[in-house]
Amino acid sequence: MTVYPLVLRLGPFALTGYGIMMMAGFLMAGWAMQLDLRNRGFDEEYAADIVVAAVVGGLVGAKLWYVIVAGDLDSLFRRGGFVWYGGLIGGIVAVLANGWRLKVPARYTMEITAAPLALGYAIGRVGCFLVNDDYGIPTTLPWGLKFPHGLPPSTVAELSRMNVTFPPGTDPNTVVAVHPTQIYETVMMFLVFWLLWRLRDHKHAIGWRFSVYLLLAAVERFLVEFVRAKDDRWLGPLSLAQLTSIAMVIAGIAVFVRLYKPDAAPVPIPQRLTPKPAPAT
């Protein structure tokens, strides 16, 4: 099956499927946080604080990570060139810094954002699929897809630059069917979101769910990287994303152990999360 990029043209402006799904990812993650806050009796407006900080920190972090890894300063001024792990780190720093400004302990923010992070990522990977980016290595499986206008196209020439080998004499312009790794990730992260959402009433310390997110998100990315077409295999068969996943697993285990036991005493609700009184009528 052949897939082409989704681009909506509105006069001189072009709206890509990636941009649409990125916006949808942030909005749906914000809605999930708002619903969780409401169910806990907290102020729902904190979800908007998190989303704004995540958008700014995430975009800056994703772009800077790409610039550092690719060594391409010119990409600062191009629409493309974003890396998920850079966005995750930048988003976490910005959200926690904003929480500190609002005097919300990091553990509360971690608890609220765990499941929405998985949801936003799952939706964002649909955007990668719609612009034909971040696909996998060649496959003969029946669901393999061809991206003739992908970023880059899934041709023999482009895949060869990403360490994929082909028989000598293969036409470099041949479009090859590849693993739709974007869809693999979407399905897996929707499952992670489902699990984390069900764990809202866990009996562990506040913030424990974030450790589960770190572990599952890291394992998911580590595994899918084996069938991703990549040119950044820095340590034998391991890519930079896999090395980052290992660091994420270590962080997840540390948080898991630290917050596994229930809080010995009730944790005071921060003032920022206290619902505002209804206006007098």
Secondary structure, DSSP 4 states (H G I P E B T S, - for coil): -B----EEEETTEEEEHHHHHHHHHHHHHHHHHHHHHHHTT--TTHHHHHHHHHHHHHHHHHHHHHHHHHT-GGGGGSS----HHHHHHHHHHHHHHHHHHTT--HHHHHHHHHHHHHHHHHHHHHHHHHTTBS-BSB--STT-BB-TTSBS--BHHHHHTTT----TT--TT-B--B--HHHHHHHHHHHHHHHHHHGGG-SS-TTHHHHHHHHHHHHHHHHHGGGB--S-EEETTEEHHHHHHHHHHHHHHHHHHHHSSPPSSPPPPPGGGSPPPPPP-
